[in-house]
Structure formats: structure tokens, C-alpha cells
Amino acid sequence: MEYKNLKNYFKNLSIDNKNLKRDITFLIKDLPEDISSYQKTKLKKQLKELIQGTPLAYVMGYTEFLNCKIFVSSKTLIPRPETELLCDMVLNNIKTSQERPKILDLCSGSGCVGVAIQKATNLSVDAVEISDDAIKIIKKNIKQNGVKIKVIKSDMFEKVAKKYDLIISNPPYIKKADIKTLDNSVKDFEPHLALDGGDDGLKFYRIIANEATNHLTKNGKIALEIGYNQAKQIKKLLEKNFKDIKIVKDYFKLDRFIFATRR
């Protein structure tokens, strides 16, 4: 089937949803002028998945993240622009520093944070993840992007033996009861293991606040992504073991990140 006929095929579907049209356009934009019957069948299957609400990244099996191709599956969260912003801020700090920090990507998920930072800096990066399915995706992304990262299967710090200069984490932070209120594209398709932050959403931040200092070098730092309404609570959790606590806003002027230094 020629590309122009394929475009007409999608055009004639009479889809009114602008987001769906955008996703379909992205899906077909790099197709060759002639596609096989197999490709046509695959595209129809992908279209059906999109219409059912499956996020584009899951339909395609990958997404772009800071100049990296990141594979995703239903066992990993889809990387968000906010997490890209967190990585950007970390990279800017690294570029302006004379130091070469050893980094831990905690609650790694797809590995997007560790992969992007290692690719941009060639620093020593380890990734911690508890899910076997997610670890398979991390290893796939390591290979895809040609980076060197040690993957540690661990429940938070349980199997972490080394000390690091910087711990970066985007842990689960949604209140358990709130998961059912999330957008369908999230609650129906993304893994609840990677969303569920316990009854108050702070379960993993408590662990970080209490245990991260055991795995940080002198003056080691943490960089955390947080829920938009959690900054004050997390700051209070960190105050015992951390200093220079800084809350930073995201693109929408919401409190989204916390940076702090070990006491």
C-alpha cells in the first residue's frame, strides 16, 4: 500500500479527537512510501489500541527522552516531561561543577533517568529497581543507547552496598486511594506498583529521608521528583538528615522537585 493511500485510509476514519489524530500522525510519519500487508495489519492493530485509550508510547513500545530512545512496556511508567526537567537540572549542575559524581538512579523504572545522564556525561551510574519486568526494560535501554550502567535488583536500599555523590529518584508518590481517580490513560494502563506511594503517598520518601544518608558520601546530594502538593511534608521529613533543602517548580509553576545535601 502506498503512503498516500495509507494517509487517505486514516483520513477517512472521521476521528474527531485531536489528541488521537496527533498520535496517529506521529504513528505514520516515518513510514516508507510502500508498506507491506503485514505493516498494514500492524497499523490497524495499533490504531485499535489507540482508540481504546492505550497511550501512544505503549502502542509504539518506546518514547523519546532527552535524546535517548527509551523502550517502555506496561510494566514501566512512561517518562514524563517533568522527569526530563529533573534530568536537565541535574545535568546543568554537573556541567558547572568540577566534580565527577557517582550517581544512583533509585526506583529506576524504565531506566530513563540513569540512561540519559550516563549517555550525556559518561559518569558512573547504578540503577536500582525491584521489578524483574522493569529490569528487563532497563537492560534493553542500556543496550539500545550504548551506555554503561550497573543494574541492582533491590527493594529501595536493601541490596545497595556502595556510597554515591548523588541519588536521583522519582519514586511512586500517588496516594493509594487516589489511583482510581487518575486519568484512564494512567490508571488503566500504567503499572500501579510504580504509582502507589502508600496511604499518604510518602512511603518511599520516608525511606529516602531515613536511609539515603547511609549511601551518600560526605556532602552527598539527593534530587527528587515529588507530587505537586507534597513539598512541605517531604521537606519536613528531610530536615533531620539533610540541609540546604531547595524546592523547585516545574513548567506549570507547581512544586515538583526537591534538592538537598546530606548533613
SEKOL-665533 format. One record per residue (C-alpha): residue in three letters; x, y, z. Coordinates in pm, whole numbers, padded with zeros to 5 digits, always signed. Example, Ala and Ser with C-alpha at 12.3 -4.5 7.8 and 13.67 -1.06 7.14 Angstrom:
BEGIN
ALA+01230-00450+00780;SER+01367-00106+00714;
***
This chain:
BEGIN
MET+00000+00000+00000;GLU+00137+00341-00093;TYR+00189+00603+00178;LYS-00059+00846+00019;ASN-00328+00577+00020;LEU-00247+00499+00381;LYS-00291+00866+00473;ASN-00629+00864+00300;TYR-00720+00548+00490;PHE-00665+00723+00823;LYS-00819+01048+00699;ASN-01141+00870+00610;LEU-01183+00728+00960;SER-01357+01052+01067;ILE-01180+01082+01401;ASP-01274+01395+01595;ASN-01042+01355+01894;LYS-00749+01595+01841;ASN-00511+01401+02067;LEU-00592+01079+01885;LYS-00533+01247+01548;ARG-00199+01375+01677;ASP-00097+01026+01790;ILE-00198+00873+01458;THR+00001+01136+01268;PHE+00306+01053+01480;LEU+00249+00681+01425;ILE+00260+00706+01045;LYS+00500+00996+00991;ASP+00813+00786+00927;LEU+00657+00508+00726;PRO+00807+00429+00383;GLU+00614+00513+00068;ASP+00520+00149+00022;ILE+00419-00072+00313;SER+00352-00444+00323;SER+00033-00622+00414;TYR+00197-00713+00745;GLN+00267-00347+00821;LYS-00089-00255+00727;THR-00227-00520+00965;LYS+00007-00399+01240;LEU-00103-00038+01189;LYS-00469-00132+01211;LYS-00396-00315+01538;GLN-00211-00010+01670;LEU-00496+00217+01566;LYS-00742-00003+01753;GLU-00523+00020+02065;LEU-00509+00399+02037;ILE-00887+00423+02000;GLN-00923+00206+02313;GLY-00714+00462+02502;THR-00376+00290+02513;PRO-00104+00558+02541;LEU+00098+00611+02224;ALA+00426+00511+02392;TYR+00284+00170+02483;VAL+00143+00124+02134;MET+00480+00202+01976;GLY+00683+00035+02252;TYR+00912+00332+02303;THR+00931+00706+02358;GLU+01191+00983+02326;PHE+01360+01113+02640;LEU+01647+01365+02633;ASN+01795+01246+02303;CYS+01752+00883+02403;LYS+01522+00619+02262;ILE+01359+00466+02569;PHE+01169+00139+02541;VAL+00865+00107+02766;SER+00612-00162+02846;SER+00301-00195+03057;LYS+00538-00281+03344;THR+00708+00060+03339;LEU+00584+00417+03363;ILE+00601+00634+03054;PRO+00868+00901+03117;ARG+00717+01245+03174;PRO+00838+01593+03072;GLU+00878+01674+03443;THR+01133+01394+03475;GLU+01317+01530+03172;LEU+01329+01864+03351;LEU+01474+01697+03661;CYS+01747+01540+03448;ASP+01815+01872+03276;MET+01868+02044+03611;VAL+02099+01767+03730;LEU+02299+01781+03407;ASN+02332+02160+03431;ASN+02467+02124+03784;ILE+02715+01862+03670;LYS+02836+02081+03384;THR+02906+02373+03616;SER+03089+02158+03870;GLN+03449+02035+03867;GLU+03343+01709+04028;ARG+03259+01377+03863;PRO+02985+01240+04088;LYS+02896+00875+04126;ILE+02521+00853+04075;LEU+02242+00622+04188;ASP+01914+00615+03996;LEU+01671+00489+04263;CYS+01331+00344+04162;SER+01466+00337+03809;GLY+01157+00207+03621;SER+01244+00213+03252;GLY+01593+00340+03336;CYS+01531+00667+03151;VAL+01698+00886+03416;GLY+02013+00680+03453;VAL+02043+00617+03078;ALA+02002+00983+02984;ILE+02251+01105+03243;GLN+02511+00837+03170;LYS+02483+00899+02796;ALA+02527+01275+02841;THR+02815+01259+03090;ASN+02979+00915+03083;LEU+02969+00919+03463;SER+02945+00615+03690;VAL+02572+00535+03723;ASP+02396+00250+03902;ALA+02023+00182+03873;VAL+01805+00026+04144;GLU+01474-00140+04064;ILE+01265-00410+04235;SER+01054-00529+03939;ASP+01202-00808+03725;ASP+00991-00693+03429;ALA+01119-00336+03463;ILE+01479-00460+03494;LYS+01443-00632+03157;ILE+01338-00298+03006;ILE+01627-00114+03179;LYS+01877-00361+03029;LYS+01717-00321+02688;ASN+01751+00057+02715;ILE+02112+00029+02827;LYS+02191-00173+02517;GLN+01984+00048+02285;ASN+02161+00366+02397;GLY+02511+00222+02431;VAL+02559+00321+02795;LYS+02728+00154+03091;ILE+02504+00116+03395;LYS+02509-00143+03673;VAL+02157-00265+03750;ILE+02082-00368+04108;LYS+01766-00560+04193;SER+01670-00421+04531;ASP+01378-00308+04742;MET+01496+00052+04778;PHE+01837+00046+04959;GLU+01815-00315+05076;LYS+02084-00451+04841;VAL+02274-00126+04785;ALA+02628-00154+04923;LYS+02810+00146+04775;LYS+02804+00516+04856;TYR+02720+00779+04597;ASP+02771+01151+04549;LEU+02419+01192+04410;ILE+02099+00993+04446;ILE+01824+01075+04197;SER+01476+00933+04244;ASN+01127+00962+04103;PRO+00956+00715+04338;PRO+00588+00623+04348;TYR+00405+00914+04513;ILE+00033+00876+04445;LYS-00187+00806+04747;LYS-00322+00452+04720;ALA-00683+00572+04738;ASP-00622+00835+04467;ILE-00506+00593+04197;LYS-00862+00518+04095;THR-00921+00890+04033;LEU-00633+00926+03783;ASP-00687+00972+03411;ASN-00789+00649+03239;SER-00471+00651+03031;VAL-00275+00623+03357;LYS-00485+00411+03595;ASP-00593+00161+03329;PHE-00258+00112+03158;GLU+00039+00214+03372;PRO+00171-00018+03647;HIS+00019+00054+03989;LEU+00341-00070+04151;ALA+00512+00238+04006;LEU+00231+00473+04116;ASP+00137+00358+04465;GLY+00310+00567+04731;GLY+00115+00416+05020;ASP-00174+00558+05218;ASP-00036+00914+05222;GLY+00186+00899+04913;LEU+00501+00947+05122;LYS+00606+00586+05185;PHE+00919+00598+04971;TYR+01021+00950+05073;ARG+01032+00832+05435;ILE+01272+00557+05334;ILE+01487+00806+05144;ALA+01482+01054+05432;ASN+01585+00788+05684;GLU+01824+00572+05483;ALA+01977+00774+05198;THR+02249+00923+05419;ASN+02388+00570+05471;HIS+02452+00557+05097;LEU+02577+00912+05038;THR+02932+01039+05056;LYS+03019+01340+05272;ASN+02819+01634+05133;GLY+02637+01392+04902;LYS+02314+01518+04748;ILE+01967+01398+04657;ALA+01745+01512+04370;LEU+01381+01405+04396;GLU+01070+01437+04186;ILE+00761+01481+04406;GLY+00385+01523+04392;TYR+00277+01884+04338;ASN+00123+01909+04687;GLN+00387+01719+04887;ALA+00676+01967+04913;LYS+00618+02086+05271;GLN+00569+01735+05405;ILE+00876+01595+05230;LYS+01088+01891+05335;LYS+00992+01820+05695;LEU+01086+01453+05652;LEU+01429+01550+05517;GLU+01522+01816+05772;LYS+01672+01576+06026;ASN+01937+01432+05794;PHE+01963+01694+05517;LYS+02045+02062+05481;ASP+02022+02322+05202;ILE+01679+02186+05111;LYS+01554+02355+04796;ILE+01207+02320+04644;VAL+01191+02383+04268;LYS+00885+02431+04047;ASP+00805+02260+03717;TYR+00687+02403+03384;PHE+00343+02473+03534;LYS+00481+02659+03838;LEU+00397+02366+04065;ASP+00631+02242+04337;ARG+00778+01935+04169;PHE+01140+01879+04277;ILE+01345+01881+04594;PHE+01723+01909+04610;ALA+01910+01861+04937;THR+02257+01793+05078;ARG+02350+01539+05343;ARG+02420+01689+05687;
***
